[in-house]
């Protein structure tokens, strides 16, 4: 998955979590599930290739798992 795609997904999730916190958890879990499947598939390659192929998916999953809660946290800090 390209870097631009991960950044776009993170941005959409952060905005969704800010605007509609209750409805943002399902897309976040779906994205995490998809990236996890890519990491597992890449990790099946033998030896060091398995780590190299799975690493971008793990990094993207970590970024997605950070952006959703960040949007919900900032929504909670708003005065309205």
Buried (B, 14 or more C-beta within 10 A) or exposed (E): BEEEEBEEBBEBBBEBBBEEBEEBBEBBEEBBEBBBEBBEEBBEEEEEEBEEBBEBBBBBBEBBBEBBBBBBEEBEEEEE
